Amino acid sequence: MEFTALVILASLVQYFLFAFSVAAIREKTGIEPPEVHGDEQLVRAIAAHRNTGEFIPIFIGLIAICAYYLNDIFAAGVGVFWLVTRQVYRHGYMKDVKSRIPGFLMGDVVLAVLLLGRLWGLVNNMIEA
Protein backbone atom coordinates (compact mmCIF):
# COMPACT_ATOMS: atom_id res chain seq x y z
CA MET A 1 0.00 0.00 0.00
CA GLU A 2 2.99 2.27 -0.52
CA PHE A 3 1.43 4.22 -3.38
CA THR A 4 -1.77 4.75 -1.45
CA ALA A 5 0.21 5.88 1.58
CA LEU A 6 1.93 8.50 -0.58
CA VAL A 7 -1.42 9.80 -1.84
CA ILE A 8 -2.80 9.92 1.70
CA LEU A 9 0.29 11.86 2.77
CA ALA A 10 -0.19 14.22 -0.18
CA SER A 11 -3.81 14.81 0.86
CA LEU A 12 -2.65 15.79 4.34
CA VAL A 13 -0.02 18.11 2.89
CA GLN A 14 -2.70 19.68 0.69
CA TYR A 15 -4.93 20.16 3.73
CA PHE A 16 -2.04 21.79 5.58
CA LEU A 17 -1.44 24.12 2.62
CA PHE A 18 -5.12 25.10 2.65
CA ALA A 19 -4.72 25.98 6.34
CA PHE A 20 -1.58 27.94 5.54
CA SER A 21 -3.50 29.95 2.94
CA VAL A 22 -6.08 30.85 5.59
CA ALA A 23 -3.26 32.08 7.83
CA ALA A 24 -1.77 34.08 4.94
CA ILE A 25 -5.08 35.79 4.23
CA ARG A 26 -5.47 36.54 7.94
CA GLU A 27 -2.02 38.12 7.93
CA LYS A 28 -2.82 40.15 4.84
CA THR A 29 -6.16 41.41 6.14
CA GLY A 30 -5.22 41.76 9.80
CA ILE A 31 -8.21 39.64 10.87
CA GLU A 32 -7.18 37.67 13.95
CA PRO A 33 -8.66 34.36 15.11
CA PRO A 34 -11.28 33.51 16.17
CA GLU A 35 -12.94 36.06 13.85
CA VAL A 36 -14.07 34.43 10.62
CA HIS A 37 -15.84 37.35 8.94
CA GLY A 38 -14.81 40.69 7.54
CA ASP A 39 -13.13 39.66 4.30
CA GLU A 40 -14.75 37.61 1.53
CA GLN A 41 -11.49 35.84 0.61
CA LEU A 42 -10.98 34.81 4.22
CA VAL A 43 -14.51 33.45 4.51
CA ARG A 44 -14.05 31.44 1.30
CA ALA A 45 -10.61 30.12 2.29
CA ILE A 46 -11.94 29.00 5.67
CA ALA A 47 -14.95 27.33 4.03
CA ALA A 48 -12.78 25.46 1.51
CA HIS A 49 -10.41 24.35 4.26
CA ARG A 50 -13.27 23.26 6.52
CA ASN A 51 -15.01 21.33 3.74
CA THR A 52 -11.79 19.52 2.86
CA GLY A 53 -11.36 18.64 6.52
CA GLU A 54 -14.86 17.18 6.58
CA PHE A 55 -14.10 14.94 3.59
CA ILE A 56 -10.55 13.81 4.41
CA PRO A 57 -11.64 11.08 6.87
CA ILE A 58 -14.04 9.69 4.26
CA PHE A 59 -11.34 9.84 1.60
CA ILE A 60 -8.69 8.16 3.76
CA GLY A 61 -11.06 5.39 4.83
CA LEU A 62 -12.19 4.68 1.28
CA ILE A 63 -8.75 4.81 -0.33
CA ALA A 64 -7.11 2.66 2.34
CA ILE A 65 -9.73 -0.09 2.19
CA CYS A 66 -9.83 0.06 -1.62
CA ALA A 67 -6.05 -0.37 -1.73
CA TYR A 68 -6.15 -3.25 0.72
CA TYR A 69 -8.98 -5.23 -0.86
CA LEU A 70 -8.63 -4.29 -4.51
CA ASN A 71 -5.33 -2.80 -5.66
CA ASP A 72 -2.82 -0.30 -4.33
CA ILE A 73 -2.00 1.31 -7.68
CA PHE A 74 -5.68 1.61 -8.67
CA ALA A 75 -6.60 3.21 -5.35
CA ALA A 76 -3.63 5.58 -5.46
CA GLY A 77 -4.40 6.57 -9.06
CA VAL A 78 -8.00 7.36 -8.22
CA GLY A 79 -6.83 9.15 -5.09
CA VAL A 80 -4.64 11.49 -7.14
CA PHE A 81 -7.79 12.59 -8.95
CA TRP A 82 -9.34 13.45 -5.58
CA LEU A 83 -6.39 15.73 -4.86
CA VAL A 84 -6.95 17.43 -8.20
CA THR A 85 -10.67 17.86 -7.51
CA ARG A 86 -9.89 19.47 -4.16
CA GLN A 87 -7.63 21.97 -5.93
CA VAL A 88 -10.33 22.67 -8.50
CA TYR A 89 -12.86 23.04 -5.68
CA ARG A 90 -10.69 25.47 -3.70
CA HIS A 91 -9.67 27.47 -6.76
CA GLY A 92 -13.31 27.77 -7.81
CA TYR A 93 -14.38 28.75 -4.31
CA MET A 94 -11.76 31.49 -4.10
CA LYS A 95 -12.85 32.83 -7.49
CA ASP A 96 -16.63 32.74 -6.93
CA VAL A 97 -18.76 30.72 -4.53
CA LYS A 98 -20.76 29.09 -7.33
CA SER A 99 -17.55 28.10 -9.13
CA ARG A 100 -16.80 25.58 -6.38
CA ILE A 101 -19.55 23.21 -7.55
CA PRO A 102 -17.69 21.44 -10.42
CA GLY A 103 -14.76 20.56 -8.16
CA PHE A 104 -17.10 19.41 -5.42
CA LEU A 105 -19.10 17.17 -7.77
CA MET A 106 -15.96 15.72 -9.36
CA GLY A 107 -14.69 14.91 -5.87
CA ASP A 108 -17.91 13.09 -5.09
CA VAL A 109 -17.48 11.00 -8.25
CA VAL A 110 -13.95 10.06 -7.16
CA LEU A 111 -15.23 9.05 -3.71
CA ALA A 112 -17.95 6.95 -5.37
CA VAL A 113 -15.34 5.18 -7.52
CA LEU A 114 -13.28 4.42 -4.40
CA LEU A 115 -16.40 3.15 -2.64
CA LEU A 116 -17.29 0.88 -5.57
CA GLY A 117 -13.68 -0.33 -5.80
CA ARG A 118 -13.70 -1.05 -2.11
CA LEU A 119 -16.96 -3.00 -2.35
CA TRP A 120 -15.80 -4.91 -5.43
CA GLY A 121 -12.55 -5.92 -3.78
CA LEU A 122 -14.22 -6.84 -0.51
CA VAL A 123 -16.90 -8.97 -2.16
CA ASN A 124 -14.33 -10.74 -4.36
CA ASN A 125 -12.19 -11.39 -1.32
CA MET A 126 -15.16 -12.87 0.56
CA ILE A 127 -16.12 -15.08 -2.41
CA GLU A 128 -12.56 -16.38 -2.79
CA ALA A 129 -12.29 -17.16 0.93
NUZAFI-45337 format. One record per residue: x, y, z of N, C-alpha, C in turn. Coordinates in steps of 0.05 Angstrom, whole numbers, padded with zeros to 5 digits, always signed. Example, Ala and Ser with C-alpha at 12.3 -4.5 7.8 and 13.67 -1.06 7.14 Angstrom:
# NUZAFI-45337
+00264-00114+00156+00246-00090+00156+00264-00066+00156
+00257-00045+00142+00273-00021+00143+00258+00001+00157
//
This chain:
# NUZAFI-45337
+00016-00024+00000+00000+00000+00000+00017+00025+00000
+00041+00023-00011+00060+00045-00010+00050+00069-00027
+00038+00063-00051+00029+00084-00068+00005+00099-00055
-00012+00083-00043-00035+00095-00029-00026+00112-00005
-00006+00102+00009+00004+00118+00032+00015+00144+00022
+00029+00145-00001+00039+00170-00012+00016+00189-00019
-00006+00179-00030-00028+00196-00037-00042+00206-00012
-00044+00189+00009-00056+00198+00034-00039+00220+00046
-00013+00217+00046+00006+00237+00055+00003+00263+00039
+00000+00261+00013-00004+00284-00004-00030+00299+00003
-00051+00283+00010-00076+00296+00017-00073+00312+00043
-00057+00301+00062-00053+00316+00087-00036+00341+00083
-00016+00339+00065+00000+00362+00058-00018+00383+00045
-00035+00375+00027-00054+00394+00014-00072+00407+00035
-00082+00392+00054-00099+00403+00075-00083+00424+00091
-00058+00417+00097-00041+00436+00112-00037+00461+00095
-00032+00459+00069-00029+00482+00052-00054+00500+00051
-00077+00487+00052-00102+00502+00053-00104+00518+00079
-00095+00506+00101-00094+00520+00127-00074+00543+00126
-00052+00538+00113-00032+00559+00111-00042+00583+00095
-00059+00577+00074-00070+00599+00059-00090+00615+00075
-00104+00602+00094-00122+00617+00112-00105+00636+00129
-00083+00625+00140-00065+00642+00157-00054+00665+00140
-00046+00660+00116-00035+00682+00099-00056+00703+00094
-00081+00696+00089-00102+00716+00085-00107+00731+00110
-00106+00717+00133-00109+00731+00159-00087+00752+00163
-00063+00744+00156-00040+00762+00159-00044+00787+00140
-00053+00782+00116-00056+00803+00097-00078+00822+00105
-00100+00812+00116-00123+00828+00123-00123+00839+00151
-00106+00827+00168-00104+00835+00196-00127+00824+00213
-00142+00805+00203-00164+00793+00217-00153+00770+00234
-00155+00773+00260-00144+00753+00279-00164+00732+00286
-00155+00708+00292-00173+00687+00302-00185+00696+00329
-00208+00690+00336-00226+00670+00323-00245+00683+00303
-00241+00708+00296-00259+00721+00277-00257+00707+00250
-00280+00702+00238-00281+00689+00212-00296+00705+00191
-00303+00730+00198-00317+00747+00179-00301+00773+00175
-00309+00788+00155-00296+00814+00151-00282+00816+00124
-00276+00793+00112-00263+00793+00086-00273+00769+00070
-00283+00774+00047-00295+00752+00031-00275+00730+00024
-00250+00737+00018-00230+00717+00012-00224+00699+00037
-00224+00712+00060-00220+00696+00084-00242+00677+00089
-00267+00686+00086-00290+00669+00090-00289+00645+00071
-00282+00650+00046-00281+00629+00026-00258+00609+00032
-00235+00620+00040-00212+00602+00046-00219+00585+00070
-00231+00596+00090-00239+00580+00113-00259+00559+00105
-00279+00566+00089-00299+00547+00081-00287+00524+00064
-00269+00530+00046-00256+00509+00030-00239+00491+00048
-00225+00503+00067-00208+00487+00085-00226+00469+00103
-00247+00480+00113-00265+00465+00130-00278+00442+00115
-00287+00447+00091-00300+00427+00075-00280+00404+00069
-00256+00411+00062-00236+00390+00057-00231+00374+00082
-00230+00387+00105-00227+00373+00130-00250+00354+00136
-00274+00361+00127-00297+00344+00132-00296+00319+00114
-00283+00321+00091-00282+00299+00072-00257+00282+00074
-00236+00292+00086-00211+00276+00088-00215+00249+00103
-00229+00248+00125-00233+00222+00137-00247+00202+00119
-00267+00211+00104-00281+00194+00085-00261+00184+00064
-00246+00203+00053-00227+00197+00032-00206+00176+00042
-00195+00181+00065-00174+00163+00075-00185+00135+00080
-00209+00134+00092-00221+00108+00097-00226+00093+00071
-00237+00107+00051-00244+00094+00026-00219+00085+00011
-00199+00103+00009-00175+00096-00007-00159+00074+00007
-00158+00074+00033-00142+00053+00047-00155+00026+00043
-00181+00024+00046-00195-00002+00044-00195-00011+00015
-00198+00008-00004-00197+00001-00032-00169-00010-00039
-00148+00002-00029-00121-00007-00035-00117-00035-00023
-00127-00040+00001-00123-00065+00014-00138-00088+00001
-00163-00083-00006-00180-00105-00017-00179-00107-00048
-00172-00085-00061-00173-00086-00090-00144-00084-00102
-00133-00060-00101-00107-00056-00113-00095-00029-00105
-00070-00030-00096-00056-00006-00087-00054+00015-00109
-00045+00007-00132-00040+00026-00154-00067+00038-00163
-00087+00022-00165-00114+00032-00173-00123+00053-00153
-00122+00046-00128-00132+00064-00107-00116+00090-00107
-00089+00088-00109-00073+00112-00109-00078+00129-00134
-00082+00116-00157-00088+00131-00181-00114+00147-00179
-00134+00134-00168-00160+00147-00164-00157+00169-00143
-00141+00163-00123-00137+00183-00102-00123+00208-00112
-00105+00206-00131-00093+00230-00143-00114+00248-00155
-00134+00236-00168-00156+00252-00179-00171+00267-00157
-00173+00255-00133-00187+00269-00112-00171+00294-00104
-00145+00291-00103-00128+00315-00097-00132+00337-00118
-00134+00329-00143-00139+00349-00164-00166+00362-00160
-00186+00346-00154-00213+00357-00150-00214+00376-00127
-00199+00371-00106-00198+00389-00083-00185+00416-00091
-00165+00415-00109-00153+00439-00119-00172+00455-00136
-00186+00441-00153-00207+00453-00170-00228+00466-00153
-00237+00451-00132-00257+00461-00114-00248+00486-00100
-00224+00486-00088-00214+00509-00074-00210+00533-00093
-00198+00528-00116-00193+00549-00135-00220+00562-00143
-00240+00545-00149-00266+00555-00156-00279+00571-00134
-00276+00561-00109-00288+00575-00086-00275+00603-00082
-00249+00604-00086-00235+00630-00082-00243+00650-00104
-00250+00639-00127-00257+00657-00150-00286+00667-00146
-00304+00648-00141-00333+00655-00139-00346+00631-00125
-00363+00636-00106-00375+00614-00091-00388+00593-00108
-00402+00601-00129-00415+00582-00147-00395+00566-00163
-00371+00576-00167-00351+00562-00183-00339+00538-00168
-00346+00534-00143-00336+00512-00128-00350+00486-00135
-00374+00488-00147-00391+00464-00151-00378+00443-00169
-00366+00450-00192-00354+00429-00208-00333+00413-00193
-00315+00426-00179-00295+00411-00163-00307+00394-00142
-00328+00404-00129-00342+00388-00108-00355+00363-00120
-00369+00366-00143-00382+00343-00155-00362+00323-00166
-00340+00333-00178-00319+00314-00187-00307+00299-00164
-00304+00312-00141-00294+00298-00117-00313+00277-00108
-00339+00282-00109-00358+00262-00102-00357+00238-00120
-00352+00242-00146-00350+00220-00165-00325+00203-00158
-00303+00216-00151-00279+00201-00143-00285+00184-00118
-00298+00196-00099-00305+00181-00074-00323+00157-00081
-00341+00161-00099-00359+00139-00107-00343+00117-00121
-00324+00124-00137-00307+00104-00150-00291+00088-00129
-00280+00102-00110-00266+00088-00088-00284+00070-00072
-00309+00079-00067-00328+00063-00053-00335+00038-00069
-00340+00041-00095-00346+00018-00111-00322-00001-00113
-00298+00010-00116-00274-00007-00116-00270-00022-00090
-00276-00008-00068-00274-00021-00042-00294-00044-00040
-00319-00039-00048-00339-00060-00047-00332-00084-00065
-00324-00077-00090-00316-00098-00109-00294-00116-00097
-00273-00103-00087-00251-00118-00076-00259-00135-00051
-00275-00123-00034-00284-00137-00010-00302-00161-00017
-00320-00157-00035-00338-00179-00043-00322-00202-00056
-00304-00194-00075-00287-00215-00087-00270-00230-00067
-00260-00215-00047-00244-00228-00026-00261-00247-00010
-00286-00240-00004-00303-00257+00011-00311-00282-00005
-00315-00279-00031-00322-00302-00048-00299-00321-00050
-00275-00311-00053-00251-00328-00056-00244-00342-00030
-00253-00331-00007-00246-00343+00019-00263-00366+00025
//
